[in-house]
């Protein structure tokens, strides 16, 4: 029975490093898939869709005296690349996790 190991990465470079490590460990190219999980519009971490307008604003969001600045400052995207490994045994599952854990340590 096929099972899956799933990891999320912030960058394509990190996901490709993990994929290359799995291929070097003997996993087949058909077993390791990388997929981008977002569009150019999101997902993001931030509060910009709700707004931070103050009582002194006309609430238009345009031309305010910086009320919306806090919403757009520091917005980041994260965990947007999904890596999936198809495994067919407990030992293969454990090996994939071990390889991915070692790659994660080298990326930090």
C-alpha positions as CSV (number, residue, x, y, z in Angstrom):
1,X,0.0,0.0,0.0
2,X,1.3,3.4,-0.9
3,X,1.7,6.0,1.8
4,X,3.0,9.6,1.5
5,X,5.6,11.8,3.3
6,X,4.7,15.5,3.0
7,X,6.9,18.5,3.6
8,X,6.3,22.2,3.0
9,X,9.1,24.6,2.0
10,X,9.3,28.4,1.9
11,X,11.4,28.4,-1.3
12,X,11.7,26.3,-4.4
13,X,15.5,26.1,-3.8
14,X,15.0,24.4,-0.5
15,X,12.4,22.0,-2.0
16,X,14.7,21.1,-4.8
17,X,17.6,20.5,-2.4
18,X,15.3,18.0,-0.5
19,X,14.2,16.4,-3.8
20,X,17.9,16.0,-4.9
21,X,18.8,14.4,-1.5
22,X,15.9,11.9,-1.9
23,X,17.0,11.0,-5.4
24,X,20.5,10.5,-4.2
25,X,19.2,8.2,-1.5
26,X,17.6,6.0,-4.2
27,X,14.1,7.3,-4.5
28,X,12.7,7.2,-8.1
29,X,11.8,10.5,-9.8
30,X,8.2,9.3,-10.0
31,X,8.1,9.0,-6.2
32,X,9.1,12.6,-5.5
33,X,6.9,15.4,-6.6
34,X,7.2,19.2,-6.0
35,X,4.1,21.5,-6.4
36,X,3.7,25.2,-5.9
37,X,0.8,25.8,-3.6
38,X,0.0,29.5,-4.3
39,X,-0.6,32.0,-7.0
40,X,1.0,35.4,-7.3
41,X,-1.8,36.8,-5.1
42,X,-1.3,34.6,-2.0
43,X,-1.3,33.0,0.5
44,X,0.3,35.6,2.8
45,X,0.6,36.3,6.5
46,X,-0.7,39.7,7.3
47,X,-3.8,41.6,8.0
48,X,-4.0,43.8,5.0
49,X,-7.5,42.7,3.8
50,X,-9.2,44.0,7.0
51,X,-7.4,47.2,7.6
52,X,-6.1,49.2,10.5
53,X,-7.9,52.5,10.0
54,X,-8.1,54.9,12.9
55,X,-10.8,57.2,14.1
56,X,-9.0,60.1,12.3
57,X,-9.1,58.4,8.9
58,X,-11.7,58.8,6.2
59,X,-11.4,55.0,5.9
60,X,-10.8,55.1,2.2
61,X,-7.4,53.4,2.5
62,X,-6.0,55.9,-0.1
63,X,-4.3,59.0,1.1
64,X,-4.7,58.1,4.8
65,X,-1.9,59.3,7.1
66,X,-0.2,55.9,7.2
67,X,-3.0,54.0,8.8
68,X,-2.6,51.1,6.4
69,X,1.2,51.1,6.5
70,X,1.2,48.5,9.3
71,X,-0.8,46.1,7.2
72,X,1.6,46.1,4.3
73,X,4.8,46.2,6.2
74,X,6.2,42.8,7.0
75,X,3.8,40.8,5.0
76,X,5.5,37.5,4.1
77,X,4.7,34.4,2.2
78,X,5.6,31.0,3.8
79,X,5.4,27.3,3.2
80,X,4.3,27.7,-0.4
81,X,6.1,24.7,-2.0
82,X,4.8,21.2,-1.3
83,X,7.1,18.1,-1.6
84,X,5.4,14.7,-1.6
85,X,7.2,11.4,-1.4
86,X,5.4,8.2,-2.3
87,X,6.6,5.3,-0.1
88,X,5.5,1.7,0.0
89,X,6.9,0.5,3.3
90,X,7.5,1.6,6.9
91,X,11.3,1.5,6.3
92,X,11.0,3.6,3.1
93,X,8.8,6.1,5.1
94,X,11.4,6.3,7.9
95,X,14.2,6.7,5.4
96,X,12.5,9.5,3.6
97,X,11.8,11.3,6.9
98,X,15.5,10.9,7.9
99,X,16.7,12.3,4.6
100,X,14.4,15.2,4.8
101,X,15.3,15.9,8.4
102,X,19.0,16.0,7.5
103,X,18.3,18.4,4.6
104,X,16.2,20.7,7.0
105,X,19.1,20.9,9.4
106,X,21.5,21.9,6.7
107,X,19.1,24.6,5.5
108,X,18.8,26.2,8.9
